[in-house]
Amino acid sequence: MPHITVEYSPELSGAFDRRGFALALHSTLSPVVSADIAGFKTRFRQVEEVVVGDGSPAAMVHVRVGLLTGRPVELKQQVGRTSVDLLRDHLKPVEGVPAQVSLEVYDLDREQYHKLVL
């Protein structure tokens, strides 16, 4: 915990420092959410096709951050702002392809969440 999923357009694959983003996100959010950095998990998914708005050339990145339930709204908002700021630092512009970034912070149900470390 936290569980982070990042979906991104194929046009951004060469412009997005994914590993750098994940490592910066883990180290920055660890004290904010009071979670051990070793428990952070980030996975990236390049989506095959993206249509934004009217279909003009565009790209997107969507970040989902899952935290165990019980976190205050203010903390979730801080996680969102921090994550978007870090993403901006790790995503270079692609000429002719505007990129939209979105983010959501959601609750992982404590009763439904299970973890095993081998």
Helices and strands as residue ranges (DSSP letters): E 3-8, G 10-12, H 18-33, G 37-39, E 41-46, E 59-68, H 73-90, E 99-108
